[in-house]
Each structure stands twice: as C-alpha cells, then as structure tokens.
Amino acid sequence: MANGAERMDLDGRPIKPMTICMIGAGGFIGSHLCEKLMNETPHNILALDVYNDKIKHLLEPDTSRWAERIQFHRINIKHDSRLEGLVKMADLTINLAAICTPADYNTRPLDTIYSNFIDALPVVKYCSENNKRLIHFSTCEVYGKTIGSFLPKDHPLRQDPDFYVLKEDTSPCIFGSIEKQRWSYACAKQLIERLVYAEGAENGLDFTIVRPFNWIGPRMDFIPGIDGPSEGVPRVLACFSNNLLRREPLKLVDGGESQRTFIYIKDAIEAVLLMIENPERANGHIFNVGNPNNEVTVRQLAEMMTEVYSKVSGETAIESPTIDVSSKEFYGEGYDDSDKRIPDMTIINRQLGWNPKTSLWDLLESTLTYQHRTYAEAVKKATSKPVAS
C-alpha cells in the first residue's frame, strides 16, 4: 500500500483485506486493476490468465514489494480443474475473460458465444455453490440498438435523450436479425447477465455486473504484426493507432457516423475499486461505467487522434488522413452496428458517488503518447524494406 492508513468504505467502515480471484488478469483491464490493487490496497490477488505479458512487472520476485500478495496461475478456464479450488480460496471473484473484438464476432461467432457464455458458466456456478461474491464484466453492447435508431433520420425524437441514453434498469436490449452475426457477442453477454441475475434471485448469489463503455488507455488491445497477429483487427482506438503509427489513412467504417463515448482506464478502475470495497452498495446492481461527456462520432475520433498523434510524435499528418470503407469490406458479411452508445450514470453516481474525470483530449494524449513510445520504432523496423546492395 502507498501508506499505512486504515482504509474505510463509503459508509465509514474499515475495509478488511481480501483475496481476489481475478480471471483475465493478464489483459488490458486486468493489468490496470492489478496495479491499482497492489499500489493502493492490502488485498491479495490470485491472477488467472493464459498470458501474463501485461502484468510481468508485477510478478518479478526480486523487485516487487508486493511479490507475496499476487500469484499468477496460467489457466485456460475452458478446461482446468483448478478453477473451482481457486474460486474457493478467494473472497471475491472478478471475471474479465472474454472475446471482445468486433472483427471476431462475424468471423468467429462460435468462439465468441462459447467464450462469453459457455466458458463463463462454471465461474457463476462455483461462486453460487460456494457462497462467493462475483463481479462479472459484461459490455455496453448488451443494449444493442437505441429506440431512436428506428425512427426516420430527421425525426425530432432522435434528439430526445429518452430515445438514446442507455439506462441499466429500463432500457430494452434490441439486436439485429439472427443472420447478423455481429450480435453473437451481445447476445452471449446478455444471456450470461440473465444467468447471474437469476442466481442472485433464486440462490442468493452476491453479484455485481459491470457494463463498460469503451475503456481506453495504455496496453489496450494490440498492434497487428508487432504484439498481435498481422491479420488481426483490434478495436477502434488500437486500429486507428496502428494506422497512425504506419502513416496510413484511418479507415472509417460506413463513414464513421456511429456515435460513441470513451472513458480513461484509470477513471474506470476507480469505479471498479469502489465496487470491490463497498459490497453493501454494489451487490445486486448493474453499473454502466462510461463517460457521457466524451461523446463523439467515430469520424470525429479519427480527426482528434490524428491531431493528438501529430502533437505527441512530432510528425505531420499525411495528406489524406482518413478513408471511407464499407462495413462489408472491413468486417465481412453479417456486420451490423448500433447508432449511439451513451450511458446514463444515475445508478453508479447514487450508489458509489462516482463520476469520471478525464476529458477525451487528455485520455487520447496519454494513450497515444504510450503507443508512440512503445511501438513507433518496432513499426518502423517492421515496415522498412532492406536496401539492395
């Protein structure tokens, strides 16, 4: 911990040290949450994942002052008998494991459904049967399309927040047709949410469900051909970062007209820590975690990222910084999308007193500084051609 002061929850009660079983600890969100827990709390972590590249700095036995508080277990939860034992050892299980890259929803719908529903079933079962608390990470995609998206484009109600702001307790979940495989992810995530909720209602499972709205920051996703597959298609920010690093036009799918909100990972992790340490306020709730103040179209995001990257890299933007592509060309057959994803923050503000702080410009500057520092030289080497003698 940063200091020896006793930690108190939001209601003035001392926070007891706990053991947390974190599934997916080696990923983007898991790595930042592990850092937060090690630096600011006395809690112990059983870190479960297939890879640990993003948390290696926390696992070095000779240099880490918290070496005894974090244990890494290399586990694929699909088929590992150790999982139940590790859940039993913990006071709280956090499930971050998922396939959550839009390009996979079309091309790997079976893997997407299995990863996000079937593979999560044992986690929910073990927590329920052993009376262990569960924080389950879902997605804002469970909302699907907004009510307003079904109105004519010039209809005035499309500008009414009641027709597009997404509320945990009242907004419907509206998906596309079955042939639109893009919704395989959202459907699987919604069904596991319903299972978690049912376990709470019927068997008394203490649970919290988190719906992230585009969490952004260092270590997000991968750069194709550098620390991920060359043919891989990461999510929008990493995809645009890859284009900027390679001095390629940023590809705007269907004109980049979809609207999104983006939140800095450090703001989001503050919200998760409040859920961890305030179970009386968090149990039984579904929380949107996003920043409605950082709303832009994907086209506006591309323009901002181009400007910010020029600042942090010292490079001038290319002559044509963006290019329009169709969703069929970019993602393949079966792609569909939601028009807006704007979170309502009433419940998380009421229960946990939390609000995001970081502006879109600042989070992009922090993230792109990291991307440039981490990847620029590697990309240059990968793209440079040997000169003929």
Disulfide bonds with the S-S distance in Angstrom:
none
